[in-house]
Amino acid sequence: MKNYKEFVLHASRAVSILRDMAELSVYDMAADGLALKTARKYAKLAEVFFGSTDSKRLQRESVVLDEERGLSLENLLMIDGHAQKLKKLRGAGWKLRAELIALEGSYEEVNAYGNQRVDELVGEAVKKTGVTISRSKNGMRTFSITDTQRRITDFEKILDVAITSDGPRSQALLDAFWNHVEGGEEGGGLLRPEYRSVIAIGLDDFAKISAGSGDEVIVGLSDGTTMTGAELVNAAIAGAFGGNIYAGLFHPTAGPVNLYEARFASFKQRIMATAENLVCPWPDCGVPADRCQVHHLDAHKNGGQTNPANLTMLCKYHNGVNDDGAQPGCPKKSRRWSRGRMRRHHGTVKLHTPGGKLLENTHDLSTMGAMNLI
Ligand SMILES: [Zn+2]
């Protein structure tokens, strides 16, 4: 029974284990034998208990109470799962965590009580108005609007009037919606999109598409989508690309070299950096480059130059967590929370983990960027 006793003892030290995990990158934990998805789950939990929060006091007290009570990782994951459902209610998450951590009872009892509390709290919350648009998945996206019952019902009535088919209501409403937005056969409708997004396309494929034989070619866009050669031609004929077409030159080992026909340096560099990766290059990130920020690989404050090879696009979150390193002459910044930093290695932008690994983003669109075309 010695091994079993040790296992139980270990399980009761979850919060101390999480404290250590808060200092590791998920890729380093994976190298120690954890499944990446397990490492991610624990890292997220470690971030909750040891990362930044608006409820510092409750977080601190919860860690102390956790240590006293010796709750297992499984218990903490369950408790956090309930608290995560209260994300939209300011401060409610940490109150519920503290309440559930203090609650005496089996896993099942605490879980049942957690479900009950979430129902009570979320039931009181009024849905926020707004538009949410999902990421692309298998070529599809979802667009959903939440507003007052009056406005949504009035809009539903407008679409009802415009329904022309007898098919299923969901499809009929969609057709009526697009007729309304695009203006149908009589023209009108809203403004046509003008593509400000960058399209990454190799010279070979460009030649094929120009010759009208590029139907099987698929290109990646920096708005997070893909287009077939035929769609690209149709968009070009409709004038969606405006009057200017730019050509970026990329070297297989040096990275981006130059962009022709661009007037302003900042504009030019942004297009080059966008064409290079199409999505944020941090491993497993899917934020389209159109919504990313220009990032200096060697930080500007440390003397990093503003030239194409030193630039990349990073999403707001990863730009924030990237370890820019200490400024020369300043006391060394604590490495405690380092998640690693982006650097250029053999031409491509990779994450250098605190454990010393170099990782690329393997996202579909990332592998369709300019550096992957050469
Ligand atoms: Zn990112």
Boltz pocket constraint, residues with backbone or C-beta under 6 A from the ligand:
constraints:
  - pocket:
      binder: B
      contacts: [[A, 280], [A, 281], [A, 282], [A, 285], [A, 286], [A, 287], [A, 314], [A, 315], [A, 316], [A, 317], [A, 318]]
      max_distance: 6.0
